[in-house]
Amino acid sequence: MAVGAILRYAVTASVSGIDLQVVGLILMIVGAIGAILSVIWMFSASRRNTTVTTTDRRDAYNRDVYS
């Protein structure tokens, strides 16, 4: 998104056949969509139920001894 913002607002040069401001706008839109999708993916991954099982006998022994 930062590169898109730089191209959109800070670059005043012109290239024949390419509008750098439009390219900057496209990069900002794609970056925003990517950020939104990654946040959605992060929250959906954190809501999944995970089960952790311990098969270490020492842990069970330590709980019995110190309880």
C-alpha positions in Angstrom: 0.0 0.0 0.0 2.9 2.3 0.7 4.3 2.0 -2.8 0.9 2.7 -4.2 0.5 5.8 -2.1 3.9 7.1 -3.2 3.0 6.5 -6.8 -0.4 8.1 -6.4 0.5 11.2 -4.4 4.2 11.8 -4.5 5.5 11.0 -8.0 5.0 13.7 -10.5 7.0 12.1 -13.4 5.1 10.8 -16.4 5.8 7.7 -18.4 4.4 7.3 -21.9 1.6 4.7 -22.0 1.4 4.3 -18.2 -0.5 6.5 -15.8 1.5 6.2 -12.6 -1.3 7.6 -10.5 -3.7 4.9 -11.7 -1.1 2.2 -11.0 -0.6 3.7 -7.5 -4.4 3.6 -6.9 -4.6 0.0 -8.1 -1.7 -1.0 -5.7 -3.4 0.7 -2.8 -6.7 -1.0 -3.5 -5.0 -4.4 -3.8 -3.0 -3.8 -0.6 -6.2 -2.9 1.3 -8.0 -6.0 0.1 -5.0 -8.1 1.1 -4.9 -6.6 4.5 -8.6 -7.1 5.1 -8.4 -10.7 3.9 -5.4 -11.5 6.2 -7.3 -10.0 9.2 -10.3 -12.1 8.4 -8.1 -15.2 8.0 -6.3 -14.5 11.3 -9.6 -14.2 13.2 -11.1 -17.3 11.7 -8.0 -19.3 12.4 -8.0 -18.2 16.1 -11.6 -19.4 16.5 -10.9 -23.0 15.5 -11.0 -25.4 18.4 -7.7 -27.1 19.1 -7.2 -29.9 21.5 -3.9 -30.5 23.2 -3.3 -33.9 24.8 -0.4 -34.7 27.0 1.1 -38.1 27.2 4.0 -37.2 29.5 3.8 -39.3 32.6 6.1 -37.0 34.6 3.5 -34.2 34.3 0.8 -36.4 35.9 3.2 -37.6 38.6 4.2 -34.0 39.5 0.5 -32.9 39.8 -0.2 -35.8 42.1 2.8 -35.2 44.3 2.4 -31.5 44.7 -1.4 -31.3 44.9 
